[in-house]
Amino acid sequence: MCLFVISISTANAQSNYTQDEDINTLLKKKRQYNKQNGVGYRIQLYNGSEARAKSIKSDFKSKFSGIYTKLLYEAPDWKVQVGNYRTRLDADRALNSIKKKYSGGIIINK
């Protein structure tokens, strides 16, 4: 009998739940921010000289042809970044397979 009363009160408490408009407003703002600024992760393979960065990029493209690669210059260094991953978990999974060939890879925010 006691369990029956507790289950009814729990069901009633859940049915009285109403979403707050502030939460919906914040979610809309977050979605808009994500569209404008991008969200996700990449794997950075190298940070250093231009010649070495170009060499690593072409080598990576030959070994992992289906993964997006990007060569980026931020003074004074060149960076090789790969992949477009929505979640950290996806990036971690990819990094596990990439680290077999490129041990210095790290995950960064886009």
C-alpha positions as CSV (number, residue, x, y, z in Angstrom):
1,M,0.0,0.0,0.0
2,C,2.9,2.3,0.9
3,L,4.6,1.7,-2.5
4,F,1.3,2.5,-4.3
5,V,0.9,5.8,-2.6
6,I,4.6,6.8,-3.3
7,S,4.3,5.9,-7.0
8,I,1.1,8.0,-7.4
9,S,2.7,11.0,-5.7
10,T,5.8,10.7,-7.9
11,A,3.6,10.5,-11.1
12,N,1.7,13.6,-10.0
13,A,4.9,15.5,-9.3
14,Q,6.2,14.7,-12.8
15,S,2.9,15.7,-14.5
16,N,2.9,19.1,-12.7
17,Y,6.3,20.0,-14.4
18,T,6.1,23.0,-16.7
19,Q,9.0,24.3,-18.8
20,D,10.2,27.7,-18.0
21,E,10.3,30.2,-20.9
22,D,13.7,31.4,-19.7
23,I,15.1,27.9,-20.5
24,N,13.7,28.0,-24.0
25,T,15.1,31.5,-24.6
26,L,18.6,30.4,-23.4
27,L,18.4,27.3,-25.7
28,K,17.5,29.4,-28.7
29,K,20.4,31.8,-27.9
30,K,22.8,28.9,-27.6
31,R,21.7,27.4,-30.9
32,Q,22.1,30.8,-32.6
33,Y,25.6,31.2,-31.1
34,N,26.7,27.7,-32.3
35,K,25.5,28.5,-35.8
36,Q,27.5,31.7,-36.0
37,N,30.7,30.6,-34.2
38,G,30.8,26.9,-34.9
39,V,31.1,24.1,-32.4
40,G,33.3,21.1,-32.4
41,Y,36.7,19.7,-32.3
42,R,39.7,19.1,-34.5
43,I,42.9,17.2,-34.1
44,Q,46.1,19.2,-34.3
45,L,49.0,17.1,-35.7
46,Y,51.8,19.7,-35.9
47,N,52.8,23.2,-34.9
48,G,56.0,24.6,-36.4
49,S,57.8,25.3,-39.6
50,E,56.0,25.7,-43.0
51,A,58.0,23.0,-44.8
52,R,57.4,20.4,-42.1
53,A,53.7,21.3,-41.9
54,K,53.2,20.9,-45.6
55,S,55.0,17.6,-45.5
56,I,52.9,16.3,-42.6
57,K,49.7,17.4,-44.3
58,S,50.4,15.6,-47.6
59,D,51.6,12.5,-45.7
60,F,48.4,12.5,-43.7
61,K,46.2,13.0,-46.7
62,S,47.8,9.9,-48.3
63,K,47.2,7.7,-45.3
64,F,43.8,9.1,-44.2
65,S,42.2,10.2,-47.5
66,G,38.7,10.6,-46.1
67,I,39.5,13.0,-43.3
68,Y,39.4,16.8,-43.8
69,T,42.8,18.5,-43.5
70,K,43.6,22.1,-42.9
71,L,46.9,24.0,-43.0
72,L,46.8,27.1,-40.9
73,Y,49.2,29.9,-40.3
74,E,49.3,31.8,-37.0
75,A,52.4,33.8,-36.7
76,P,55.1,32.5,-36.3
77,D,53.9,28.9,-36.7
78,W,52.2,26.7,-39.2
79,K,49.6,24.2,-37.9
80,V,48.2,21.1,-39.4
81,Q,44.6,20.4,-38.2
82,V,42.5,17.5,-39.2
83,G,38.8,16.4,-38.9
84,N,35.6,18.1,-38.1
85,Y,34.1,16.4,-35.0
86,R,30.9,17.5,-33.3
87,T,31.7,15.9,-29.9
88,R,34.8,15.3,-27.9
89,L,34.0,11.6,-27.9
90,D,34.1,11.5,-31.7
91,A,37.4,13.4,-31.7
92,D,38.9,11.0,-29.1
93,R,37.9,8.0,-31.1
94,A,39.5,9.4,-34.2
95,L,42.6,10.4,-32.3
96,N,43.1,6.8,-31.1
97,S,43.5,5.6,-34.6
98,I,45.5,8.6,-35.8
99,K,48.0,8.4,-32.9
100,K,49.3,5.1,-34.3
101,K,50.9,7.2,-37.1
102,Y,51.1,10.6,-35.5
103,S,51.9,10.4,-31.8
104,G,51.9,14.1,-31.2
105,G,48.3,14.7,-32.1
106,I,46.1,16.7,-29.7
107,I,42.4,17.6,-29.6
108,I,41.5,21.3,-29.9
109,N,38.4,23.4,-30.1
110,K,37.5,24.7,-33.6
